[in-house]
Amino acid sequence: MSSVPADFTNVTAVAKANVYFDGKVVSHTILLPDNSKKTLGLIYAGEYHFGTDKAERMEIVAGVCEVKIKGSDSKCIYEAGQYFDVPAKSGFDIAVSSGICEYICSFID
Amino acid sequence: MSSVPADFTNVTAVAKANVYFDGKVVSHTILLPDNSKKTLGLIYAGEYHFGTDKAERMEIVAGVCEVKIKGSDSKCIYEAGQYFDVPAKSGFDIAVSSGICEYICSFID
């Protein structure tokens, strides 16, 4: 049983992708009716650090990743159907050992 | 002056990506209010063949690609702001020599 939404209705989809780490992390932005923003993304194998401005919820749509939130001592594994939250003005390390990890990133005010 | 739309409003965005060629070509699907379908995609460096069922219009959002439509003798270069059409029940070869080529694919009835 997955808690991750399959789709988002009545949104504006931005055609240009967001490209990070030479394309190892890419996403498309959607704007929801309440003006909140999400990105639908893919992370290829590798290790990456992202800083946060707003707080973020990362929902895993496919694949597996290993995550260490800034200030935490523990690394946690997340797979399809699971999510993790990152505080504002913080950051996280995320590693994908093989394949592609797909996510929905929600920005939380 | 680009003829390529920057965004699409009032659509349904599918969270799960479409992944082809081990992730060298990926896209997110959007469903428009008229029930037509588009995909917002990225093509990493390489050469790929796609068959078409419906006719397709490929609009280039970023980057450059070299395209040979099935049955055509010529290869053509397309870059951001340009598009090419592919007939139904046909196909095309597309090559990206470096970087990432981003596209909007529209399926035409």
Backbone of each chain as ProteinMPNN parsed JSONL, in Angstrom:
{"seq_chain_A": "MSSVPADFTNVTAVAKANVYFDGKVVSHTILLPDNSKKTLGLIYAGEYHFGTDKAERMEIVAGVCEVKIKGSDSKCIYEAGQYFDVPAKSGFDIAVSSGICEYICSFID", "coords_chain_A": {"N_chain_A": [[0.85, -1.189, 0.0], [0.725, 2.029, -1.011], [1.457, 5.348, -0.024], [1.912, 7.35, -1.687], [0.983, 9.806, -4.033], [-0.468, 9.122, -7.273], [-0.945, 10.882, -9.315], [-1.399, 14.417, -10.104], [-3.953, 16.724, -10.213], [-5.32, 19.448, -12.172], [-3.144, 21.215, -12.393], [-0.364, 23.429, -13.162], [2.089, 22.67, -15.454], [5.532, 22.952, -15.862], [7.459, 23.295, -18.735], [10.263, 23.287, -19.14], [12.888, 21.457, -17.752], [14.317, 21.002, -14.44], [17.693, 20.843, -13.879], [20.239, 19.201, -12.266], [23.559, 18.562, -10.997], [24.914, 17.891, -13.439], [22.853, 16.617, -14.777], [22.391, 14.315, -13.391], [20.53, 14.429, -11.479], [17.263, 15.249, -12.078], [14.271, 17.158, -12.702], [10.758, 17.936, -13.161], [8.754, 20.791, -12.748], [5.682, 21.33, -11.046], [2.847, 23.4, -10.53], [0.496, 23.888, -8.085], [-3.119, 24.218, -7.597], [-3.403, 25.717, -5.246], [-1.251, 27.334, -5.332], [1.031, 26.217, -4.299], [4.139, 24.47, -4.776], [5.473, 21.654, -6.448], [7.98, 19.219, -7.294], [8.583, 16.759, -9.767], [10.668, 14.148, -9.929], [13.825, 12.557, -10.912], [16.521, 10.585, -9.773], [19.646, 9.606, -10.602], [22.11, 6.946, -10.292], [24.399, 7.581, -7.675], [25.875, 9.982, -5.347], [24.604, 12.709, -3.575], [24.316, 16.11, -2.403], [21.834, 18.167, -1.092], [20.815, 21.399, -0.265], [18.295, 22.944, 1.758], [15.854, 25.501, 1.429], [13.096, 26.341, 1.891], [11.169, 24.077, 3.968], [11.004, 20.612, 3.058], [9.148, 17.848, 1.739], [9.976, 14.659, 0.758], [8.787, 12.297, -1.308], [8.967, 8.942, -2.216], [8.714, 7.54, -5.341], [9.557, 5.513, -6.99], [12.123, 3.004, -6.957], [15.032, 3.135, -4.784], [16.575, 4.862, -2.066], [19.272, 6.147, -0.021], [19.384, 8.089, 2.816], [20.63, 10.892, 4.588], [19.777, 13.167, 6.889], [20.68, 16.528, 7.521], [22.455, 17.107, 10.477], [21.524, 14.858, 11.649], [22.439, 11.672, 13.015], [22.001, 9.337, 11.771], [21.711, 7.228, 8.885], [19.088, 6.569, 6.653], [17.047, 4.233, 4.897], [14.944, 4.632, 2.145], [12.155, 3.65, 0.233], [9.994, 3.007, -2.625], [6.825, 4.396, -2.019], [7.347, 5.362, 0.455], [8.323, 8.2, 2.559], [10.34, 11.107, 3.395], [11.026, 13.901, 5.57], [12.483, 17.135, 5.379], [13.92, 19.71, 7.239], [13.454, 23.335, 6.975], [16.035, 25.551, 5.788], [18.134, 23.752, 5.997], [19.405, 20.595, 5.109], [20.253, 17.691, 3.089], [21.922, 14.547, 2.564], [21.802, 12.385, -0.157], [21.807, 9.162, -1.51], [21.949, 7.0, -4.271], [22.268, 3.74, -5.07], [22.063, 2.053, -7.257], [20.341, 1.861, -10.409], [17.425, 3.927, -10.811], [16.094, 6.403, -8.767], [12.926, 7.638, -8.179], [11.042, 10.547, -7.411], [8.643, 12.626, -5.612], [8.846, 15.905, -4.783], [7.785, 18.038, -2.305], [7.251, 21.366, -1.432], [7.178, 22.942, 1.61], [5.494, 25.365, 3.343]], "CA_chain_A": [[0.0, 0.0, 0.0], [1.547, 3.212, -1.148], [0.842, 6.62, 0.357], [2.393, 8.341, -2.638], [-0.019, 10.051, -5.074], [-0.126, 8.706, -8.639], [-0.956, 12.056, -10.193], [-1.871, 15.685, -9.543], [-4.882, 17.298, -11.177], [-5.536, 20.896, -12.216], [-1.866, 21.863, -12.112], [0.419, 23.967, -14.27], [3.352, 21.934, -15.603], [6.57, 23.753, -16.526], [8.071, 22.456, -19.77], [11.719, 23.196, -18.933], [13.263, 20.663, -16.58], [15.365, 21.44, -13.533], [18.806, 19.911, -14.095], [21.279, 19.336, -11.244], [24.648, 17.582, -11.034], [25.12, 17.458, -14.833], [21.753, 15.776, -15.233], [22.238, 13.106, -12.561], [19.249, 14.667, -10.795], [16.428, 16.108, -12.929], [12.865, 17.172, -12.29], [9.819, 18.883, -13.757], [8.001, 21.522, -11.728], [4.243, 21.553, -11.196], [2.287, 24.401, -9.619], [-0.831, 23.406, -7.718], [-4.147, 25.272, -7.547], [-3.203, 26.572, -4.057], [0.023, 28.025, -5.572], [2.191, 25.476, -3.796], [4.992, 23.93, -5.838], [6.094, 20.347, -6.289], [8.767, 18.774, -8.432], [8.557, 15.327, -10.051], [12.072, 14.029, -10.304], [14.584, 11.31, -11.004], [17.897, 10.628, -9.289], [20.442, 8.487, -11.121], [23.044, 6.404, -9.295], [25.407, 8.526, -7.219], [25.649, 10.586, -4.032], [24.348, 14.127, -3.786], [23.869, 16.915, -1.257], [20.93, 19.274, -1.387], [20.426, 22.294, 0.811], [16.897, 23.358, 1.694], [15.474, 26.842, 1.857], [11.858, 25.913, 2.551], [11.094, 22.666, 4.347], [10.617, 19.746, 1.937], [8.794, 16.434, 1.895], [10.41, 13.861, -0.394], [8.06, 11.03, -1.412], [9.655, 8.081, -3.18], [7.758, 6.977, -6.3], [10.145, 4.277, -7.525], [13.525, 2.844, -6.605], [15.481, 3.148, -3.385], [17.661, 5.795, -1.769], [19.768, 6.204, 1.361], [19.294, 9.516, 3.127], [21.085, 11.405, 5.883], [19.349, 14.551, 7.099], [21.699, 17.328, 8.212], [22.324, 17.126, 11.938], [21.165, 13.523, 12.147], [23.545, 10.727, 12.999], [21.633, 8.074, 11.123], [21.284, 7.113, 7.493], [17.874, 5.757, 6.553], [16.705, 3.757, 3.552], [13.551, 4.885, 1.745], [11.805, 3.034, -1.047], [8.712, 3.422, -3.194], [5.722, 4.417, -1.072], [7.777, 5.99, 1.714], [8.749, 9.599, 2.415], [11.066, 11.721, 4.503], [10.893, 15.353, 5.638], [13.716, 17.873, 5.626], [13.579, 21.042, 7.759], [13.906, 24.529, 6.255], [17.407, 26.033, 6.051], [18.887, 22.584, 6.409], [19.871, 19.91, 3.915], [20.346, 16.235, 3.227], [22.69, 13.749, 1.614], [20.995, 11.295, -0.71], [22.607, 8.264, -2.336], [21.26, 5.932, -5.009], [23.376, 2.814, -5.357], [21.904, 1.535, -8.614], [19.039, 2.176, -10.994], [16.939, 5.297, -10.723], [15.116, 6.681, -7.71], [11.997, 8.692, -8.59], [10.475, 11.211, -6.236], [7.834, 13.844, -5.597], [9.311, 16.824, -3.741], [6.807, 19.074, -1.964], [7.828, 22.459, -0.649], [6.229, 23.154, 2.703], [5.663, 26.703, 3.94]], "C_chain_A": [[0.882, 1.233, 0.0], [0.776, 4.451, -0.729], [1.188, 7.711, -0.65], [1.36, 8.539, -3.747], [0.463, 9.615, -6.452], [-0.098, 9.888, -9.587], [-1.51, 13.264, -9.451], [-2.725, 16.375, -10.593], [-4.928, 18.828, -11.066], [-4.279, 21.685, -11.871], [-1.35, 22.567, -13.367], [1.748, 23.235, -14.303], [4.333, 22.797, -16.389], [7.332, 22.856, -17.497], [9.565, 22.246, -19.541], [11.998, 22.423, -17.657], [14.242, 21.426, -15.694], [16.484, 20.4, -13.609], [19.911, 20.197, -13.075], [22.359, 18.28, -11.471], [24.812, 16.996, -12.447], [24.056, 16.487, -15.312], [21.603, 14.477, -14.454], [20.99, 13.204, -11.688], [18.46, 15.641, -11.659], [14.991, 16.069, -12.439], [12.075, 18.13, -13.163], [8.964, 19.491, -12.643], [6.519, 21.538, -12.066], [3.793, 22.539, -10.119], [0.848, 24.02, -9.348], [-1.829, 24.554, -7.61], [-3.979, 26.205, -6.343], [-1.882, 27.338, -4.134], [1.222, 27.37, -4.917], [2.895, 24.819, -4.98], [5.473, 22.544, -5.466], [7.017, 20.116, -7.476], [8.676, 17.258, -8.516], [9.917, 14.99, -10.628], [12.619, 12.625, -10.372], [16.006, 11.553, -10.519], [18.612, 9.385, -9.807], [21.472, 8.077, -10.068], [24.13, 7.424, -8.963], [25.042, 9.051, -5.848], [25.591, 12.093, -4.194], [24.008, 14.803, -2.464], [22.954, 18.016, -1.766], [20.719, 20.107, -0.127], [18.948, 22.634, 0.657], [16.77, 24.818, 2.106], [14.167, 26.676, 2.64], [12.018, 24.466, 3.043], [10.571, 21.856, 3.161], [10.138, 18.39, 2.445], [9.185, 15.708, 0.618], [9.686, 12.52, -0.34], [8.698, 10.188, -2.518], [8.62, 7.338, -4.028], [8.247, 5.634, -6.837], [11.601, 4.212, -7.088], [13.78, 2.986, -5.117], [16.561, 4.211, -3.231], [18.05, 5.693, -0.302], [19.944, 7.673, 1.697], [19.866, 9.805, 4.517], [20.699, 12.873, 5.968], [20.445, 15.281, 7.884], [21.437, 17.349, 9.711], [21.919, 15.796, 12.533], [22.38, 12.616, 12.088], [23.256, 9.531, 12.105], [21.325, 8.25, 9.647], [20.061, 6.206, 7.465], [17.615, 5.404, 5.089], [15.226, 4.048, 3.296], [13.306, 4.263, 0.382], [10.412, 3.476, -1.465], [7.595, 3.309, -2.172], [6.077, 5.077, 0.249], [8.178, 7.443, 1.471], [9.626, 10.003, 3.585], [10.919, 13.24, 4.406], [12.235, 15.983, 5.968], [13.329, 19.257, 6.129], [14.018, 22.154, 6.803], [15.327, 24.879, 6.677], [18.275, 24.911, 6.591], [19.406, 21.904, 5.135], [19.912, 18.417, 4.145], [21.291, 15.671, 2.185], [21.801, 12.623, 1.137], [21.859, 10.48, -1.672], [21.708, 7.226, -2.98], [22.35, 4.987, -5.494], [23.277, 2.23, -6.756], [20.513, 1.87, -9.117], [18.706, 3.638, -10.821], [15.938, 5.38, -9.582], [14.233, 7.836, -8.19], [11.301, 9.268, -7.366], [9.458, 12.29, -6.608], [8.387, 14.701, -4.467], [8.257, 17.907, -3.545], [7.481, 20.112, -1.093], [6.785, 22.927, 0.346], [6.495, 24.514, 3.323], [5.645, 26.623, 5.463]], "O_chain_A": [[1.684, 1.442, 0.91], [-0.408, 4.593, -1.035], [0.798, 8.866, -0.479], [0.903, 7.564, -4.343], [1.648, 9.722, -6.767], [0.672, 9.905, -10.547], [-2.017, 13.156, -8.334], [-2.285, 16.588, -11.723], [-4.623, 19.409, -10.025], [-4.332, 22.687, -11.158], [-1.832, 22.334, -14.475], [2.457, 23.182, -13.298], [3.999, 23.311, -17.457], [7.797, 21.78, -17.12], [10.071, 21.14, -19.731], [11.414, 22.701, -16.61], [14.904, 22.365, -16.135], [16.24, 19.208, -13.422], [20.451, 21.302, -13.028], [22.101, 17.234, -12.066], [24.845, 15.779, -12.628], [24.323, 15.631, -16.156], [20.784, 13.63, -14.809], [20.462, 12.195, -11.22], [18.935, 16.741, -11.944], [14.546, 15.088, -11.843], [12.634, 19.013, -13.814], [8.518, 18.8, -11.728], [6.137, 21.732, -13.22], [4.27, 22.525, -8.984], [0.063, 23.846, -10.28], [-1.44, 25.719, -7.538], [-4.375, 27.368, -6.412], [-1.436, 27.92, -3.145], [2.325, 27.913, -4.973], [2.309, 24.641, -6.048], [5.835, 22.284, -4.318], [6.861, 20.734, -8.529], [8.688, 16.559, -7.503], [10.283, 15.486, -11.693], [11.985, 11.654, -9.958], [16.613, 12.582, -10.813], [18.231, 8.258, -9.492], [21.675, 8.78, -9.078], [24.706, 8.049, -9.854], [24.047, 8.639, -5.252], [26.431, 12.685, -4.872], [23.49, 14.178, -1.538], [23.261, 18.704, -2.74], [20.474, 19.564, 0.95], [18.414, 22.613, -0.452], [17.47, 25.302, 2.995], [14.123, 26.842, 3.859], [12.896, 23.736, 2.583], [9.787, 22.36, 2.356], [10.643, 17.859, 3.433], [8.774, 16.097, -0.475], [9.93, 11.708, 0.552], [8.936, 10.678, -3.622], [7.772, 6.612, -3.509], [7.451, 4.734, -7.104], [12.237, 5.243, -6.873], [12.857, 2.959, -4.304], [17.361, 4.436, -4.139], [17.281, 5.224, 0.538], [20.578, 8.417, 0.948], [19.625, 9.074, 5.478], [21.213, 13.713, 5.229], [21.054, 14.718, 8.793], [20.311, 17.585, 10.149], [21.956, 15.607, 13.749], [23.243, 12.769, 11.223], [24.169, 8.797, 11.728], [20.767, 9.259, 9.216], [20.008, 5.198, 8.17], [17.922, 6.172, 4.178], [14.37, 3.747, 4.128], [14.149, 4.342, -0.511], [9.74, 4.221, -0.752], [7.428, 2.27, -1.533], [5.198, 5.325, 1.075], [8.351, 7.867, 0.328], [9.656, 9.341, 4.622], [10.718, 13.794, 3.325], [13.023, 15.433, 6.739], [12.494, 19.92, 5.513], [14.855, 21.934, 5.928], [15.763, 24.544, 7.778], [19.053, 25.102, 7.526], [19.802, 22.585, 4.188], [19.643, 17.933, 5.245], [21.449, 16.215, 1.092], [21.122, 11.978, 1.936], [22.548, 11.03, -2.531], [20.831, 6.65, -2.338], [23.245, 5.387, -6.238], [24.299, 1.941, -7.379], [19.609, 2.134, -8.324], [19.593, 4.483, -10.7], [15.051, 4.536, -9.45], [14.741, 8.893, -8.565], [11.01, 8.553, -6.406], [9.418, 12.787, -7.733], [8.396, 14.272, -3.313], [7.881, 18.604, -4.488], [8.189, 19.784, -0.141], [5.659, 23.264, -0.021], [7.607, 24.783, 3.78], [5.773, 27.645, 6.137]]}, "seq_chain_B": "MSSVPADFTNVTAVAKANVYFDGKVVSHTILLPDNSKKTLGLIYAGEYHFGTDKAERMEIVAGVCEVKIKGSDSKCIYEAGQYFDVPAKSGFDIAVSSGICEYICSFID", "coords_chain_B": {"N_chain_B": [[13.293, 34.019, -30.92], [11.035, 31.91, -29.55], [8.877, 29.214, -30.389], [7.999, 27.411, -28.649], [6.002, 26.272, -26.017], [6.109, 27.535, -22.636], [4.865, 26.544, -20.41], [2.111, 24.444, -19.264], [-1.246, 24.771, -18.538], [-3.808, 23.79, -16.174], [-3.642, 20.979, -16.211], [-3.314, 17.385, -15.756], [-0.755, 15.915, -13.984], [1.346, 13.161, -14.158], [2.854, 11.292, -11.654], [4.768, 9.206, -11.735], [7.599, 8.597, -13.7], [8.274, 8.1, -17.235], [10.522, 5.769, -18.388], [13.107, 5.127, -20.548], [15.525, 3.212, -22.414], [17.335, 2.468, -20.314], [17.159, 4.751, -18.738], [18.316, 6.745, -20.198], [16.678, 8.188, -21.728], [14.036, 10.004, -20.515], [10.777, 10.865, -19.248], [7.992, 12.89, -18.131], [4.516, 12.481, -17.949], [1.805, 14.519, -19.034], [-1.66, 15.252, -18.906], [-3.974, 16.851, -20.857], [-6.677, 19.33, -20.679], [-8.374, 18.725, -22.837], [-8.135, 16.04, -23.023], [-5.997, 15.187, -24.507], [-2.594, 14.035, -24.715], [0.632, 14.81, -23.492], [4.213, 14.538, -23.292], [6.84, 15.545, -21.149], [10.159, 15.745, -21.569], [13.568, 14.412, -21.263], [16.581, 13.844, -23.011], [19.5, 12.144, -22.818], [23.015, 12.164, -23.757], [23.59, 10.231, -26.673], [22.39, 7.705, -29.015], [19.224, 6.942, -30.33], [16.353, 4.967, -31.172], [12.97, 5.524, -31.868], [9.783, 4.166, -32.257], [6.645, 5.138, -33.681], [3.228, 5.183, -32.745], [0.704, 6.71, -32.666], [0.766, 9.809, -34.534], [3.379, 12.187, -33.877], [4.422, 15.287, -32.479], [7.476, 16.757, -31.893], [8.799, 19.053, -29.84], [11.547, 21.096, -29.241], [12.951, 21.985, -26.242], [15.29, 22.612, -24.918], [18.798, 22.402, -25.585], [20.242, 20.347, -28.219], [19.508, 18.257, -31.037], [19.973, 15.569, -33.397], [18.12, 14.402, -36.066], [16.56, 11.746, -37.797], [13.93, 11.01, -39.734], [11.943, 8.129, -40.245], [12.188, 6.681, -43.421], [13.019, 8.959, -44.599], [15.739, 10.525, -46.327], [17.378, 12.337, -45.199], [19.227, 13.743, -42.48], [18.374, 15.942, -39.893], [19.063, 18.879, -37.988], [17.877, 19.943, -34.884], [17.11, 22.499, -32.608], [16.662, 24.306, -29.469], [13.46, 25.76, -29.417], [12.666, 24.921, -31.86], [10.846, 22.438, -33.86], [9.879, 19.068, -34.804], [7.894, 16.858, -36.86], [6.485, 13.599, -36.677], [5.211, 10.957, -38.548], [2.279, 8.841, -37.937], [2.543, 5.359, -37.039], [5.213, 5.054, -37.741], [8.536, 6.161, -37.342], [11.562, 7.337, -35.726], [15.052, 8.187, -35.759], [17.048, 9.486, -33.221], [19.654, 11.558, -32.148], [21.817, 12.697, -29.628], [24.565, 14.588, -29.149], [26.059, 15.709, -27.101], [25.622, 16.858, -23.722], [22.258, 17.586, -22.668], [19.203, 17.055, -24.246], [16.125, 18.603, -24.177], [12.612, 18.096, -24.367], [9.217, 18.609, -25.56], [6.789, 16.314, -26.164], [4.089, 15.857, -28.238], [1.138, 14.082, -28.763], [-0.601, 13.333, -31.616], [-3.789, 13.098, -32.83]], "CA_chain_B": [[11.869, 33.88, -30.61], [10.715, 30.49, -29.464], [7.479, 28.836, -30.542], [7.752, 26.312, -27.722], [5.346, 26.764, -24.797], [6.88, 27.461, -21.391], [4.151, 25.707, -19.446], [0.767, 23.982, -19.63], [-2.112, 24.99, -17.386], [-5.014, 22.978, -15.987], [-3.331, 19.618, -16.651], [-3.011, 16.359, -14.76], [0.629, 15.469, -14.111], [1.553, 11.806, -13.627], [4.052, 11.331, -10.804], [5.755, 8.213, -12.199], [8.218, 8.949, -14.98], [8.494, 7.106, -18.283], [11.972, 5.56, -18.433], [13.514, 4.35, -21.721], [16.967, 3.059, -22.637], [18.027, 2.501, -19.011], [17.136, 6.092, -18.154], [18.967, 7.735, -21.068], [15.554, 9.025, -22.159], [13.003, 9.965, -19.475], [9.776, 11.921, -19.405], [6.796, 12.906, -17.298], [3.306, 12.627, -18.756], [0.722, 15.419, -18.625], [-2.927, 15.059, -19.618], [-4.554, 18.183, -21.022], [-8.132, 19.39, -20.475], [-9.076, 18.091, -23.97], [-7.767, 14.625, -22.938], [-4.783, 14.869, -25.25], [-1.467, 13.687, -23.84], [1.974, 15.244, -23.856], [5.255, 14.168, -22.334], [7.928, 16.513, -20.975], [11.227, 14.767, -21.438], [14.998, 14.69, -21.397], [17.366, 12.841, -23.72], [20.932, 12.27, -22.524], [23.846, 11.898, -24.933], [23.47, 8.889, -27.218], [21.567, 7.57, -30.219], [18.055, 6.159, -29.968], [15.272, 4.846, -32.148], [11.615, 5.427, -31.335], [8.671, 3.939, -33.162], [5.438, 5.898, -33.339], [1.908, 4.614, -33.002], [0.112, 7.961, -33.123], [1.694, 10.839, -34.999], [3.948, 12.958, -32.777], [5.209, 16.499, -32.68], [8.548, 16.891, -30.892], [9.268, 20.432, -29.717], [12.797, 21.094, -28.484], [12.909, 22.99, -25.172], [16.674, 22.965, -24.589], [19.771, 21.51, -26.19], [20.283, 20.11, -29.666], [19.473, 16.849, -31.435], [20.006, 15.272, -34.834], [16.959, 13.534, -36.242], [16.257, 11.165, -39.113], [12.599, 10.415, -39.758], [11.904, 6.892, -41.035], [11.836, 6.863, -44.824], [13.675, 10.164, -45.12], [17.164, 10.341, -46.573], [18.173, 13.401, -44.597], [19.273, 14.029, -41.049], [18.2, 17.375, -39.641], [19.428, 19.341, -36.648], [16.855, 20.752, -34.227], [17.567, 23.075, -31.344], [15.617, 24.931, -28.651], [12.563, 26.64, -30.149], [12.271, 24.267, -33.111], [10.116, 21.176, -33.685], [9.702, 18.211, -35.974], [6.711, 15.995, -36.793], [6.71, 12.213, -37.077], [3.921, 10.351, -38.894], [1.825, 7.656, -37.209], [3.042, 4.05, -37.511], [6.504, 5.315, -38.359], [9.553, 6.189, -36.295], [12.673, 8.255, -35.99], [16.309, 8.069, -35.018], [17.422, 10.781, -32.623], [20.983, 11.502, -31.544], [22.275, 13.856, -28.851], [26.019, 14.367, -29.132], [26.567, 16.07, -25.777], [24.648, 17.564, -22.906], [20.913, 17.034, -22.549], [18.183, 17.664, -25.097], [14.814, 18.555, -23.523], [11.553, 18.154, -25.367], [7.784, 18.373, -25.329], [6.231, 15.431, -27.191], [2.626, 15.91, -28.329], [0.574, 12.987, -29.538], [-1.569, 13.971, -32.497], [-4.766, 12.131, -33.361]], "C_chain_B": [[11.502, 32.407, -30.662], [9.227, 30.263, -29.634], [7.085, 27.774, -29.531], [7.127, 26.85, -26.445], [6.227, 26.596, -23.558], [6.195, 26.57, -20.364], [2.769, 25.354, -19.978], [-0.111, 24.065, -18.393], [-3.279, 24.009, -17.38], [-4.824, 21.538, -16.487], [-3.29, 18.671, -15.447], [-1.592, 15.872, -15.016], [0.772, 14.109, -13.445], [2.882, 11.774, -12.879], [5.152, 10.398, -11.298], [6.286, 8.627, -13.563], [8.139, 7.782, -15.962], [10.007, 6.977, -18.476], [12.311, 4.633, -19.607], [15.038, 4.25, -21.768], [17.749, 3.223, -21.327], [18.118, 3.905, -18.434], [17.855, 7.132, -18.993], [17.924, 8.657, -21.705], [14.458, 8.879, -21.104], [12.006, 11.088, -19.711], [8.703, 11.799, -18.331], [5.589, 13.21, -18.189], [2.391, 13.684, -18.157], [-0.483, 15.163, -19.521], [-3.63, 16.402, -19.658], [-6.07, 18.154, -20.866], [-8.924, 18.732, -21.618], [-8.759, 16.593, -24.072], [-6.612, 14.231, -23.849], [-3.634, 14.701, -24.26], [-0.186, 14.293, -24.387], [2.959, 14.639, -22.871], [6.326, 15.246, -22.346], [9.168, 15.695, -20.668], [12.63, 15.303, -21.582], [15.667, 13.515, -22.102], [18.837, 13.117, -23.424], [21.722, 11.868, -23.776], [23.739, 10.438, -25.362], [22.615, 8.908, -28.464], [20.445, 6.588, -29.941], [17.101, 6.064, -31.147], [13.945, 4.75, -31.416], [10.645, 5.121, -32.468], [7.491, 4.789, -32.729], [4.204, 5.048, -33.619], [1.036, 5.749, -33.541], [1.194, 8.847, -33.743], [2.15, 11.671, -33.799], [4.549, 14.259, -33.284], [6.21, 16.605, -31.54], [9.053, 18.331, -30.929], [10.492, 20.44, -28.8], [12.806, 22.288, -27.525], [14.312, 23.486, -24.832], [17.592, 21.964, -25.27], [19.569, 21.332, -27.686], [20.179, 18.614, -29.931], [19.547, 16.753, -32.956], [18.989, 14.178, -35.091], [16.876, 13.029, -37.676], [14.906, 10.463, -39.013], [12.641, 9.174, -40.651], [11.452, 7.195, -42.466], [12.439, 8.104, -45.448], [15.155, 9.87, -45.344], [18.005, 11.293, -45.733], [18.1, 13.4, -43.078], [19.142, 15.541, -40.877], [18.542, 17.681, -38.195], [18.293, 20.209, -36.105], [17.391, 21.253, -32.898], [16.404, 23.778, -30.659], [14.794, 25.906, -29.481], [12.072, 26.026, -31.447], [11.5, 22.982, -32.825], [10.183, 20.351, -34.957], [8.505, 17.298, -35.742], [7.073, 14.603, -37.3], [5.349, 11.604, -37.391], [3.553, 9.209, -37.94], [2.419, 6.405, -37.845], [4.352, 4.204, -38.266], [7.559, 5.284, -37.258], [10.632, 7.177, -36.654], [13.887, 7.861, -35.174], [16.646, 9.448, -34.477], [18.741, 10.618, -31.885], [21.275, 12.814, -30.829], [23.771, 13.657, -28.643], [26.635, 14.735, -27.793], [25.496, 16.821, -25.02], [23.312, 16.837, -22.893], [20.005, 17.795, -23.502], [16.843, 17.504, -24.388], [13.72, 18.774, -24.552], [10.157, 18.145, -24.743], [7.313, 17.483, -26.468], [4.707, 15.502, -27.122], [2.148, 14.783, -29.225], [-0.632, 13.524, -30.303], [-2.507, 12.913, -33.058], [-4.987, 12.341, -34.861]], "O_chain_B": [[11.645, 31.75, -31.693], [8.408, 31.011, -29.1], [5.954, 27.287, -29.553], [7.657, 27.785, -25.846], [6.991, 25.637, -23.45], [6.853, 25.922, -19.55], [2.317, 25.884, -20.994], [0.217, 23.516, -17.341], [-3.681, 23.477, -18.414], [-5.719, 20.957, -17.102], [-3.24, 19.097, -14.293], [-1.26, 15.465, -16.13], [0.364, 13.928, -12.298], [3.913, 12.182, -13.415], [6.329, 10.756, -11.282], [5.52, 8.966, -14.465], [7.96, 6.63, -15.567], [10.69, 7.976, -18.704], [11.854, 3.491, -19.652], [15.744, 5.101, -21.227], [18.694, 4.007, -21.246], [19.066, 4.214, -17.712], [17.999, 8.278, -18.566], [18.241, 9.757, -22.159], [14.002, 7.77, -20.826], [12.336, 12.122, -20.292], [8.533, 10.749, -17.711], [5.642, 14.078, -19.06], [2.212, 13.75, -16.941], [-0.352, 14.896, -20.716], [-3.858, 17.023, -18.62], [-6.683, 17.088, -20.915], [-10.027, 18.235, -21.392], [-9.072, 15.953, -25.076], [-6.284, 13.048, -23.947], [-3.698, 15.166, -23.122], [0.05, 14.29, -25.595], [2.592, 14.273, -21.755], [6.678, 15.789, -23.394], [9.236, 15.027, -19.637], [12.859, 16.452, -21.958], [15.365, 12.353, -21.831], [19.354, 14.188, -23.74], [21.17, 11.31, -24.723], [23.789, 9.528, -24.534], [22.17, 9.962, -28.919], [20.68, 5.518, -29.379], [17.044, 6.949, -32.001], [13.809, 3.987, -30.459], [10.692, 5.758, -33.521], [7.352, 5.121, -31.552], [4.149, 4.3, -34.595], [0.672, 5.758, -34.717], [2.385, 8.652, -33.501], [1.408, 11.841, -32.831], [5.111, 14.318, -34.378], [5.839, 16.55, -30.368], [9.652, 18.771, -31.911], [10.469, 19.858, -27.715], [12.685, 23.441, -27.94], [14.494, 24.656, -24.494], [17.211, 20.817, -25.504], [18.822, 22.073, -28.325], [20.69, 17.8, -29.161], [19.238, 17.694, -33.686], [18.991, 13.148, -34.417], [17.09, 13.773, -38.633], [14.755, 9.465, -38.308], [13.299, 9.175, -41.691], [10.453, 7.881, -42.681], [12.386, 8.291, -46.664], [15.75, 9.061, -44.632], [19.207, 11.084, -45.571], [17.067, 13.101, -42.48], [19.731, 16.316, -41.63], [18.34, 16.86, -37.3], [17.808, 21.106, -36.795], [18.045, 20.517, -32.159], [15.299, 23.841, -31.198], [15.344, 26.77, -30.164], [11.154, 26.556, -32.072], [11.494, 22.491, -31.695], [10.498, 20.855, -36.035], [8.142, 16.998, -34.605], [7.865, 14.452, -38.231], [4.424, 11.72, -36.587], [4.408, 8.681, -37.229], [2.753, 6.392, -39.03], [4.572, 3.566, -39.296], [7.478, 4.466, -36.342], [10.626, 7.776, -37.73], [13.789, 7.298, -34.084], [16.542, 10.45, -35.184], [18.93, 9.681, -31.109], [21.015, 13.897, -31.353], [24.194, 12.674, -28.035], [27.632, 14.137, -27.387], [24.565, 17.36, -25.619], [23.249, 15.622, -23.085], [20.035, 19.024, -23.557], [16.462, 16.388, -24.035], [13.886, 19.547, -25.496], [9.95, 17.743, -23.598], [7.43, 17.866, -27.632], [4.111, 15.24, -26.078], [2.688, 14.561, -30.309], [-1.556, 14.091, -29.72], [-2.067, 11.949, -33.685], [-5.773, 11.62, -35.476]]}, "name": "protein", "num_of_chains": 2, "seq": "MSSVPADFTNVTAVAKANVYFDGKVVSHTILLPDNSKKTLGLIYAGEYHFGTDKAERMEIVAGVCEVKIKGSDSKCIYEAGQYFDVPAKSGFDIAVSSGICEYICSFIDMSSVPADFTNVTAVAKANVYFDGKVVSHTILLPDNSKKTLGLIYAGEYHFGTDKAERMEIVAGVCEVKIKGSDSKCIYEAGQYFDVPAKSGFDIAVSSGICEYICSFID"}
